[in-house]
Amino acid sequence: METSPSPATQLIGMVQAHWITDAVCTAAELGVVDVLARGPAPTAELAAETGTHPPTLERLLRALASLGLCTREPDDRWAATELGEALRRDAPGGAHARALLTGQLWRPLWDDLPESVRTGEQACRRVTGRLLFDQLAHRPELGALYDVTQRGLIDDAGAAVIGAYDVPDGSTVVDLGGGTGAMLRDVLTARPACRGILVDLPQVAQRAHAELSAAGVAGRCDVMMGDFFEAVPGNGDVYLLSFVLHDWNDGRCRTLLQNVRSASHRDARLLVVEQVLPDDGPGEPGPALYDLHMLVGHGGRERTAAEYTALLADAGFRVEAVVPTAGPRSVIDARPV
């Protein structure tokens, strides 16, 4: 007869969950799956290729196999599974970059979570001496990893957003903080009569042209280098903030949104793409834990629909609808008042 684990056993499992994170991040850093992408290999060959100690690498591989990332063949060679293949450096989705960024940036910030809870302040400034985006500019190798993870996030969410919300074809879409252009790429691909304007800081916007060119939409899109806390381009029909407001505290959000309102004509619309926390309970662990991630990293937060409605109202917008997508994100449709 099966019995449920005790509360203590369940809690210990939660406490030790970082073991999985560290094992996967180590595999990404060593490039284990990149070697296995060429075909199954024995431990000795993998160790030579990754510069590791063969008996110790064997222990890591056993752990990865227990997690479903690889299997051991009858001839003692290791092979990557479909799940493990997603950890290749060149695999779509950005899991490899996220693993590296987690080991090199996010984990040290999460280690400082107790102090953030005590003070209400982000961990990044305490741990690195800089705000997050300043740190990414200071460490361009981390900035490049961050770009890949954001592109993977949009690759996952972009189609769901387009499927859930009908962006009017023929609109001029202004993507504020659009990064390397992945979301705007999806919008312009799905709406061939739309034009786009992407706005981001110089170190990010410079990398957007390649993304938009590869998608064949660069001819319908202008890339502008600028700071949306200073000014926002006018004449947009649709202003897009995807995964932007959760980066910032309420004060900074109000400044940004007021700039959007000043630039918006009376028939414009503002689309905010974010995870929306439930108003009436804790909800699923993913968004609630992501809220803590925003605390330690950016100093921002996830918000409920009521909190977004109040924030937008303060800046002169009325929420028309909160449209759920097929994934965990929603599209908040707001109009100037």
Secondary structure, DSSP 8 states (H G I E B T S, - for coil): ------HHHHHHHHHTTHHHHHHHHHHHHHTHHHHHTT--B-HHHHHHHHT--HHHHHHHHHHHHHTTSEEE-TTS-EEE-HHHHTTSTT-TTSHHHHHHHIIIIIHHHHHTHHHHHHH---HHHHHHSS-HHHHHHHSHHHHHHHHHHHHHHHHHHHHHHHHHS---TT-EEEEET-TTSHHHHHHHHH-TT-EEEEEE-HHHHTTHHHHHHHTT-GGGEEEEE--TTT---SS-SEEEEES-GGGS-HHHHHHHHHHHHHH--TT-EEEEEEEEE-SSS---HHHHHHHHHHHHHTS---EEHHHHHHHHHHTTEEEEEEEE-SSSEEEEEEEE-
